[in-house]
């Protein structure tokens, strides 16, 4: 027979308590309740102000199940309502269900070590997930993790019985006891409500990056004209020479002089002649800078229109670079360039077995519901932006140097798909796969979480090139923003790796109207 939530004791006022000494807890003197055996700090004793109490919302654990272990130097409090919500989601077949199950397994592992209602010390865990390891600052006290099983009395503002209000009440109770309570949630409404109650509220920032200072993949330098001439004459410059110019460029500014990253581009401008320019790229993690020029012939009918598209095409065609990220607003050509490079490498040159294009199934606005037909027919609506670009590239307009065929563009695309050379798939079915010898493009990657991007990248087999494209200014996933999405996270974390390159495209080339809309609207 299960007990209803309403049958639980409300707040701390009706609790019968007896003081006991427990040296294993950071507070020393605690109160133990008869109802749940939960340890509550005695407000009359000296409170440890060095250790924080993080109350985690359900969406934090659904975003990253390992988030439970990130706060190991502090006390982690999981309201009982969070466990109930995870239980409701655990049967789902999507990523929410997978993350809910992973978090429940973490809880079960902790339960085997000690009573979660009283608190399990982090120091008793034999190992921690790699993604959650962090050094304890200043040798701080080891914290605990516990489940708050009490349905606390709520102030009038959140008197309505709802999961969010019960979770906020746990943080409110700790605050009222004089503890350093911090409510961690990705729900904006919950943040506003808890902040209005005087509770310190934060987003989960462990996997966040600074979107305003995101790595662009290139730097612009004003140099002597002789250096540009030397780059193209000798086809080589040393990193030290360019690094010296980079240091001079930044020495008078507030920003620290950055190091030249592997595969980072340099736009070189003559100090005396603005029309005298050059473009170079550090060759992987070597000490050499090589010149970059436009391809000698169109790549599947596509010729780069600006310097950033030239950079993008250069790294897309480089076989030594296995991971490419392209970031840019609508119309900058990131998807078109990636498809053109992939079609050239697969269909014309045969360097890869097939071209695999995937997109996350994330609608803009109200979803249209279930779609009829088999998998391919269902995907048609989601993959229409890809079909638009494929149609352009396969047409005589997109590839004027190709011989015209009797078949229509749609028929040629259908034939490539029937032959297995072109594969369009949702990311739903990628888990557990191994993808060797393929040119793989993941479009709209800004709607992926960091964990999902890691899952995709870990599927890549030998001989596969992975391209992630997206616009962090157009995110449809309700739990992500410009700083926490998987694309921005990958850009920031992968820079400095010799197998990785990135370019941020800023100039719209789709049409004059698209360019105006991107800049003005």
ROGU-422183 format. One record per residue (C-alpha): residue number from 1; residue in three letters; y, x, z. Coordinates in steps of 0.5 Angstrom, whole numbers, plus 2048, in hexadecimal, padded with zeros to 3 digits. Layout:
% ROGU-422183
> NUM;Ala;Y;X;Z $
...
This chain:
% ROGU-422183
> 1;Unk;800;800;800 $
> 2;Unk;807;803;7FE $
> 3;Unk;80D;803;802 $
> 4;Unk;813;800;7FE $
> 5;Unk;819;804;7FE $
> 6;Unk;81D;7FF;802 $
> 7;Unk;818;800;808 $
> 8;Unk;81B;807;809 $
> 9;Unk;81F;808;80E $
> 10;Unk;826;808;80C $
> 11;Unk;82B;80E;80E $
> 12;Unk;82A;813;814 $
> 13;Unk;82D;80E;819 $
> 14;Unk;827;80A;81A $
> 15;Unk;822;811;81B $
> 16;Unk;81F;812;821 $
> 17;Unk;820;81A;822 $
> 18;Unk;81D;820;826 $
> 19;Unk;820;827;826 $
> 20;Unk;81B;82C;824 $
> 21;Unk;81C;833;823 $
> 22;Unk;819;836;81C $
> 23;Unk;81B;83D;81B $
> 24;Unk;818;83D;814 $
> 25;Unk;81E;838;811 $
> 26;Unk;825;83B;810 $
> 27;Unk;828;836;815 $
> 28;Unk;824;838;81B $
> 29;Unk;825;832;81F $
> 30;Unk;823;82C;81B $
> 31;Unk;821;824;81C $
> 32;Unk;81B;821;81A $
> 33;Unk;81A;81A;818 $
> 34;Unk;815;815;81A $
> 35;Unk;815;812;814 $
> 36;Unk;814;817;80E $
> 37;Unk;813;81E;812 $
> 38;Unk;819;820;80E $
> 39;Unk;81E;826;811 $
> 40;Unk;825;824;812 $
> 41;Unk;82A;829;815 $
> 42;Unk;82D;828;81B $
> 43;Unk;834;827;81A $
> 44;Unk;836;829;822 $
> 45;Unk;833;830;820 $
> 46;Unk;836;836;81C $
> 47;Unk;835;834;815 $
> 48;Unk;833;83A;810 $
> 49;Unk;839;839;80B $
> 50;Unk;836;83F;807 $
> 51;Unk;830;83B;804 $
> 52;Unk;832;835;7FF $
> 53;Unk;82E;82E;7FF $
> 54;Unk;82D;82D;7F7 $
> 55;Unk;82B;825;7F6 $
> 56;Unk;828;825;7EF $
> 57;Unk;829;81F;7EB $
> 58;Unk;823;81C;7E6 $
> 59;Unk;826;81E;7E0 $
> 60;Unk;827;826;7E2 $
> 61;Unk;81F;826;7E3 $
> 62;Unk;81E;822;7DC $
> 63;Unk;823;827;7D9 $
> 64;Unk;81F;82D;7DC $
> 65;Unk;819;82D;7E0 $
> 66;Unk;81A;834;7E3 $
> 67;Unk;821;832;7E5 $
> 68;Unk;81D;831;7EC $
> 69;Unk;81C;838;7ED $
> 70;Unk;823;83A;7EB $
> 71;Unk;826;839;7F2 $
> 72;Unk;821;83D;7F6 $
> 73;Unk;827;841;7FA $
> 74;Unk;829;83A;7FD $
> 75;Unk;826;833;7FF $
> 76;Unk;824;82E;7FA $
> 77;Unk;823;827;7FB $
> 78;Unk;820;822;7F7 $
> 79;Unk;821;81B;7F8 $
> 80;Unk;81B;816;7F9 $
> 81;Unk;81E;812;7F3 $
> 82;Unk;81E;818;7EE $
> 83;Unk;816;818;7EF $
> 84;Unk;816;811;7EE $
> 85;Unk;81A;812;7E7 $
> 86;Unk;815;818;7E5 $
> 87;Unk;80F;814;7E6 $
> 88;Unk;812;80E;7E2 $
> 89;Unk;813;813;7DC $
> 90;Unk;80D;817;7DD $
> 91;Unk;809;813;7D8 $
> 92;Unk;80E;814;7D2 $
> 93;Unk;80B;818;7CC $
> 94;Unk;812;81B;7CB $
> 95;Unk;816;821;7CE $
> 96;Unk;818;81D;7D4 $
> 97;Unk;811;81B;7D6 $
> 98;Unk;80F;822;7D5 $
> 99;Unk;814;825;7D9 $
> 100;Unk;813;820;7DF $
> 101;Unk;80B;822;7DF $
> 102;Unk;80D;829;7DF $
> 103;Unk;812;828;7E5 $
> 104;Unk;80D;823;7E9 $
> 105;Unk;808;829;7E8 $
> 106;Unk;80D;82E;7EB $
> 107;Unk;80D;829;7F1 $
> 108;Unk;806;829;7F2 $
> 109;Unk;806;830;7F2 $
> 110;Unk;80B;830;7F7 $
> 111;Unk;807;82B;7FB $
> 112;Unk;801;82F;7FC $
> 113;Unk;805;834;7FF $
> 114;Unk;809;830;804 $
> 115;Unk;80B;829;806 $
> 116;Unk;811;827;801 $
> 117;Unk;814;822;806 $
> 118;Unk;815;828;80B $
> 119;Unk;817;82D;806 $
> 120;Unk;813;833;802 $
> 121;Unk;816;83A;803 $
> 122;Unk;817;83D;7FC $
> 123;Unk;815;844;7FF $
> 124;Unk;80E;841;800 $
> 125;Unk;80D;840;7F8 $
> 126;Unk;809;845;7F5 $
> 127;Unk;80C;845;7EF $
> 128;Unk;812;842;7EB $
> 129;Unk;813;840;7E4 $
> 130;Unk;816;845;7E0 $
> 131;Unk;81C;841;7DE $
> 132;Unk;81E;83F;7E5 $
> 133;Unk;81E;846;7E8 $
> 134;Unk;824;849;7EB $
> 135;Unk;826;84E;7F0 $
> 136;Unk;828;84C;7F7 $
> 137;Unk;830;84D;7F7 $
> 138;Unk;832;852;7FD $
> 139;Unk;82B;851;800 $
> 140;Unk;82C;84A;802 $
> 141;Unk;827;845;806 $
> 142;Unk;821;843;802 $
> 143;Unk;822;83B;801 $
> 144;Unk;81D;835;801 $
> 145;Unk;81B;830;7FD $
> 146;Unk;81A;829;7FF $
> 147;Unk;819;822;7FE $
> 148;Unk;81E;81D;801 $
> 149;Unk;81A;817;803 $
> 150;Unk;81F;813;807 $
> 151;Unk;823;80D;803 $
> 152;Unk;82A;80F;806 $
> 153;Unk;82F;80A;808 $
> 154;Unk;834;80A;803 $
> 155;Unk;83C;809;803 $
> 156;Unk;83F;803;800 $
> 157;Unk;841;806;7FA $
> 158;Unk;83A;807;7F8 $
> 159;Unk;837;801;7FC $
> 160;Unk;833;7FE;7F6 $
> 161;Unk;82C;800;7F6 $
> 162;Unk;82B;805;7EF $
> 163;Unk;827;80B;7EE $
> 164;Unk;82E;80F;7ED $
> 165;Unk;831;80C;7F4 $
> 166;Unk;82A;80E;7F8 $
> 167;Unk;82A;815;7F5 $
> 168;Unk;832;816;7F6 $
> 169;Unk;831;813;7FD $
> 170;Unk;82C;819;7FF $
> 171;Unk;832;81E;7FD $
> 172;Unk;837;81A;801 $
> 173;Unk;833;81A;807 $
> 174;Unk;832;822;807 $
> 175;Unk;83A;822;806 $
> 176;Unk;83B;81D;80C $
> 177;Unk;836;822;810 $
> 178;Unk;83B;828;80F $
> 179;Unk;837;82B;80A $
> 180;Unk;839;82F;803 $
> 181;Unk;836;829;7FF $
> 182;Unk;836;82A;7F7 $
> 183;Unk;834;824;7F3 $
> 184;Unk;832;827;7EC $
> 185;Unk;831;822;7E6 $
> 186;Unk;832;822;7DF $
> 187;Unk;834;81A;7E0 $
> 188;Unk;83C;81A;7DF $
> 189;Unk;83C;813;7E2 $
> 190;Unk;838;816;7E8 $
> 191;Unk;83D;81C;7E9 $
> 192;Unk;843;817;7E9 $
> 193;Unk;840;813;7EE $
> 194;Unk;83E;819;7F3 $
> 195;Unk;844;81C;7F2 $
> 196;Unk;848;816;7F4 $
> 197;Unk;844;816;7FA $
> 198;Unk;846;81D;7FC $
> 199;Unk;840;820;7FA $
> 200;Unk;840;827;7F6 $
> 201;Unk;83D;826;7EF $
> 202;Unk;83B;82A;7EA $
> 203;Unk;837;82A;7E3 $
> 204;Unk;831;82F;7E2 $
> 205;Unk;834;835;7E0 $
> 206;Unk;82E;83A;7E0 $
> 207;Unk;82D;839;7D8 $
> 208;Unk;834;838;7D6 $
> 209;Unk;838;83D;7D2 $
> 210;Unk;840;83D;7D1 $
> 211;Unk;841;839;7CB $
> 212;Unk;848;83B;7CA $
> 213;Unk;846;843;7C9 $
> 214;Unk;83F;842;7C6 $
> 215;Unk;83D;848;7C2 $
> 216;Unk;83F;847;7BA $
> 217;Unk;83B;84C;7B7 $
> 218;Unk;841;850;7B4 $
> 219;Unk;848;854;7B6 $
> 220;Unk;84E;855;7B2 $
> 221;Unk;851;85C;7B2 $
> 222;Unk;857;85F;7AF $
> 223;Unk;855;866;7AD $
> 224;Unk;858;86C;7A9 $
> 225;Unk;856;86A;7A1 $
> 226;Unk;852;871;7A1 $
> 227;Unk;84D;86E;7A5 $
> 228;Unk;84C;868;7A1 $
> 229;Unk;84C;86C;79B $
> 230;Unk;847;871;79E $
> 231;Unk;842;86B;7A0 $
> 232;Unk;841;869;799 $
> 233;Unk;841;870;796 $
> 234;Unk;83C;873;79B $
> 235;Unk;838;86C;79C $
> 236;Unk;838;86E;7A4 $
> 237;Unk;83D;86F;7AA $
> 238;Unk;83B;871;7B1 $
> 239;Unk;83B;86C;7B6 $
> 240;Unk;83F;871;7BA $
> 241;Unk;845;871;7B5 $
> 242;Unk;845;86A;7B5 $
> 243;Unk;845;869;7BC $
> 244;Unk;84B;86E;7BD $
> 245;Unk;84F;869;7B9 $
> 246;Unk;84C;863;7BD $
> 247;Unk;84E;866;7C3 $
> 248;Unk;855;867;7C1 $
> 249;Unk;856;860;7BE $
> 250;Unk;854;85E;7C6 $
> 251;Unk;858;863;7CA $
> 252;Unk;85E;85F;7CA $
> 253;Unk;85B;858;7CB $
> 254;Unk;859;855;7D1 $
> 255;Unk;852;854;7CF $
> 256;Unk;84D;85A;7D0 $
> 257;Unk;84B;85E;7CA $
> 258;Unk;844;85B;7C8 $
> 259;Unk;83E;860;7C5 $
> 260;Unk;83C;85F;7BE $
> 261;Unk;836;85A;7BE $
> 262;Unk;830;85B;7BA $
> 263;Unk;831;858;7B3 $
> 264;Unk;838;856;7B5 $
> 265;Unk;83D;856;7AF $
> 266;Unk;844;859;7AF $
> 267;Unk;849;857;7AA $
> 268;Unk;84E;85D;7A9 $
> 269;Unk;855;85C;7A7 $
> 270;Unk;859;862;7A4 $
> 271;Unk;85F;863;7A9 $
> 272;Unk;864;864;7A3 $
> 273;Unk;861;85F;79E $
> 274;Unk;85F;858;7A0 $
> 275;Unk;85B;857;799 $
> 276;Unk;857;85E;79A $
> 277;Unk;851;85B;79F $
> 278;Unk;84A;85D;7A0 $
> 279;Unk;844;85A;7A3 $
> 280;Unk;83E;85D;7A7 $
> 281;Unk;838;85C;7AC $
> 282;Unk;835;860;7B1 $
> 283;Unk;82E;861;7AE $
> 284;Unk;82A;85E;7B4 $
> 285;Unk;82A;863;7BA $
> 286;Unk;82B;869;7B6 $
> 287;Unk;831;86D;7B6 $
> 288;Unk;833;86C;7AF $
> 289;Unk;838;867;7AC $
> 290;Unk;836;864;7A5 $
> 291;Unk;83B;861;7A0 $
> 292;Unk;83A;859;79E $
> 293;Unk;83B;856;798 $
> 294;Unk;83A;850;794 $
> 295;Unk;833;84F;791 $
> 296;Unk;833;852;78A $
> 297;Unk;831;84B;787 $
> 298;Unk;831;844;78A $
> 299;Unk;82C;842;78F $
> 300;Unk;828;83C;78D $
> 301;Unk;82F;83A;78A $
> 302;Unk;833;83B;790 $
> 303;Unk;839;841;790 $
> 304;Unk;83C;842;797 $
> 305;Unk;843;83F;797 $
> 306;Unk;846;843;79C $
> 307;Unk;845;849;7A1 $
> 308;Unk;841;846;7A6 $
> 309;Unk;83D;842;7A1 $
> 310;Unk;83C;84A;79E $
> 311;Unk;839;84C;7A5 $
> 312;Unk;835;846;7A6 $
> 313;Unk;831;847;79F $
> 314;Unk;831;84E;7A1 $
> 315;Unk;82D;84D;7A7 $
> 316;Unk;829;847;7A4 $
> 317;Unk;826;84C;79F $
> 318;Unk;825;852;7A3 $
> 319;Unk;81D;852;7A4 $
> 320;Unk;81E;856;7AB $
> 321;Unk;822;851;7AE $
> 322;Unk;81D;84C;7B1 $
> 323;Unk;822;847;7B5 $
> 324;Unk;828;845;7B2 $
> 325;Unk;82D;840;7B5 $
> 326;Unk;833;83D;7B1 $
> 327;Unk;838;839;7B5 $
> 328;Unk;83E;835;7B1 $
> 329;Unk;841;82E;7B1 $
> 330;Unk;83F;829;7AB $
> 331;Unk;840;82C;7A4 $
> 332;Unk;840;833;7A6 $
> 333;Unk;839;834;7A2 $
> 334;Unk;834;836;7A7 $
> 335;Unk;82F;831;7A5 $
> 336;Unk;830;832;79E $
> 337;Unk;830;83A;79E $
> 338;Unk;82A;83A;7A2 $
> 339;Unk;826;835;79E $
> 340;Unk;828;839;798 $
> 341;Unk;826;840;79B $
> 342;Unk;81F;83D;79D $
> 343;Unk;81E;839;796 $
> 344;Unk;820;840;792 $
> 345;Unk;81B;844;797 $
> 346;Unk;815;83F;797 $
> 347;Unk;815;83C;790 $
> 348;Unk;818;841;78B $
> 349;Unk;816;847;78F $
> 350;Unk;810;845;793 $
> 351;Unk;811;849;799 $
> 352;Unk;80F;844;79D $
> 353;Unk;80A;83E;79D $
> 354;Unk;80E;838;79E $
> 355;Unk;815;836;7A0 $
> 356;Unk;815;832;7A6 $
> 357;Unk;81B;82E;7A8 $
> 358;Unk;81B;82A;7AF $
> 359;Unk;820;826;7B3 $
> 360;Unk;820;823;7BA $
> 361;Unk;820;81B;7B9 $
> 362;Unk;827;81A;7BD $
> 363;Unk;82B;814;7BA $
> 364;Unk;832;813;7BA $
> 365;Unk;834;80D;7BD $
> 366;Unk;830;807;7BE $
> 367;Unk;828;808;7BC $
> 368;Unk;826;804;7B6 $
> 369;Unk;81F;803;7BA $
> 370;Unk;818;804;7B7 $
> 371;Unk;817;806;7AF $
> 372;Unk;812;803;7AB $
> 373;Unk;80D;808;7A7 $
> 374;Unk;809;80E;7A8 $
> 375;Unk;80C;815;7AB $
> 376;Unk;80F;817;7A5 $
> 377;Unk;812;810;7A3 $
> 378;Unk;815;810;7AB $
> 379;Unk;818;817;7AA $
> 380;Unk;81C;815;7A3 $
> 381;Unk;821;812;7A7 $
> 382;Unk;822;818;7AC $
> 383;Unk;821;81D;7A7 $
> 384;Unk;826;81A;7A2 $
> 385;Unk;82B;81F;7A3 $
> 386;Unk;826;824;7A1 $
> 387;Unk;824;820;79B $
> 388;Unk;82C;820;799 $
> 389;Unk;82C;828;799 $
> 390;Unk;825;829;796 $
> 391;Unk;827;824;790 $
> 392;Unk;82E;828;78F $
> 393;Unk;82A;82E;78F $
> 394;Unk;824;82C;78A $
> 395;Unk;829;828;785 $
> 396;Unk;82D;82C;77F $
> 397;Unk;833;82B;783 $
> 398;Unk;831;82F;789 $
> 399;Unk;82D;834;785 $
> 400;Unk;830;835;77E $
> 401;Unk;82C;83B;77C $
> 402;Unk;825;837;77D $
> 403;Unk;822;834;777 $
> 404;Unk;822;82D;777 $
> 405;Unk;81C;829;778 $
> 406;Unk;819;822;775 $
> 407;Unk;818;820;77D $
> 408;Unk;81E;81D;781 $
> 409;Unk;820;821;787 $
> 410;Unk;81D;81C;78C $
> 411;Unk;816;81D;788 $
> 412;Unk;817;825;788 $
> 413;Unk;818;824;790 $
> 414;Unk;812;820;791 $
> 415;Unk;80E;824;78D $
> 416;Unk;810;82A;791 $
> 417;Unk;80E;826;797 $
> 418;Unk;807;824;794 $
> 419;Unk;806;82B;793 $
> 420;Unk;807;82D;79A $
> 421;Unk;80D;832;798 $
> 422;Unk;812;82E;79B $
> 423;Unk;810;82B;7A2 $
> 424;Unk;815;826;7A6 $
> 425;Unk;813;825;7AD $
> 426;Unk;816;822;7B3 $
> 427;Unk;816;827;7B9 $
> 428;Unk;812;822;7BD $
> 429;Unk;80B;825;7BB $
> 430;Unk;80D;82C;7BB $
> 431;Unk;80A;82D;7C2 $
> 432;Unk;804;831;7C2 $
> 433;Unk;804;833;7BB $
> 434;Unk;805;83A;7B8 $
> 435;Unk;809;83B;7B2 $
> 436;Unk;808;842;7AE $
> 437;Unk;80B;844;7A7 $
> 438;Unk;810;83E;7A6 $
> 439;Unk;817;83E;7A5 $
> 440;Unk;819;839;7AB $
> 441;Unk;820;835;7AC $
> 442;Unk;821;831;7B2 $
> 443;Unk;827;82D;7B0 $
> 444;Unk;82C;82A;7B5 $
> 445;Unk;829;82E;7BB $
> 446;Unk;82F;82D;7BF $
> 447;Unk;82B;827;7C1 $
> 448;Unk;826;82B;7C4 $
> 449;Unk;825;82D;7CB $
> 450;Unk;824;835;7CD $
> 451;Unk;81D;833;7CF $
> 452;Unk;81C;830;7C8 $
> 453;Unk;81F;836;7C4 $
> 454;Unk;81B;83A;7C8 $
> 455;Unk;815;836;7C6 $
> 456;Unk;816;836;7BF $
> 457;Unk;818;83E;7BF $
> 458;Unk;811;83F;7C2 $
> 459;Unk;80D;83B;7BD $
> 460;Unk;80F;840;7B8 $
> 461;Unk;80A;844;7B5 $
> 462;Unk;809;84B;7B1 $
> 463;Unk;80D;84B;7AB $
> 464;Unk;812;845;7AD $
> 465;Unk;819;845;7AC $
> 466;Unk;81D;840;7B1 $
> 467;Unk;824;83D;7AF $
> 468;Unk;827;838;7B4 $
> 469;Unk;82D;835;7B2 $
> 470;Unk;832;830;7B5 $
> 471;Unk;839;82E;7B8 $
> 472;Unk;83A;82E;7BF $
> 473;Unk;840;829;7BE $
> 474;Unk;83B;824;7BC $
> 475;Unk;836;823;7C1 $
> 476;Unk;832;81C;7C2 $
> 477;Unk;82E;81E;7C7 $
> 478;Unk;831;81A;7CE $
> 479;Unk;82E;820;7D2 $
> 480;Unk;831;826;7CF $
> 481;Unk;838;829;7CD $
> 482;Unk;83C;82E;7CA $
> 483;Unk;83A;833;7CF $
> 484;Unk;833;831;7D1 $
> 485;Unk;82F;82F;7CA $
> 486;Unk;82A;834;7C7 $
> 487;Unk;82D;836;7C1 $
> 488;Unk;833;839;7C5 $
> 489;Unk;82E;83C;7CB $
> 490;Unk;82A;840;7C5 $
> 491;Unk;830;843;7C2 $
> 492;Unk;833;846;7C9 $
> 493;Unk;82C;848;7CB $
> 494;Unk;829;84B;7C5 $
> 495;Unk;82F;84F;7C3 $
> 496;Unk;82E;856;7C3 $
> 497;Unk;827;856;7C1 $
> 498;Unk;825;859;7BA $
> 499;Unk;821;854;7B7 $
> 500;Unk;827;84F;7B8 $
> 501;Unk;82D;84D;7B5 $
> 502;Unk;833;848;7B5 $
> 503;Unk;839;845;7B1 $
> 504;Unk;83E;840;7B3 $
> 505;Unk;841;83D;7AD $
> 506;Unk;848;83A;7AE $
> 507;Unk;84A;838;7A7 $
> 508;Unk;848;831;7A4 $
> 509;Unk;846;832;79D $
> 510;Unk;843;82B;79B $
> 511;Unk;849;828;799 $
> 512;Unk;850;827;79A $
> 513;Unk;850;821;79D $
> 514;Unk;84A;823;7A2 $
> 515;Unk;84E;82A;7A3 $
> 516;Unk;854;825;7A5 $
> 517;Unk;850;821;7A9 $
> 518;Unk;84D;826;7AD $
> 519;Unk;853;829;7AF $
> 520;Unk;858;823;7B0 $
> 521;Unk;853;81E;7B3 $
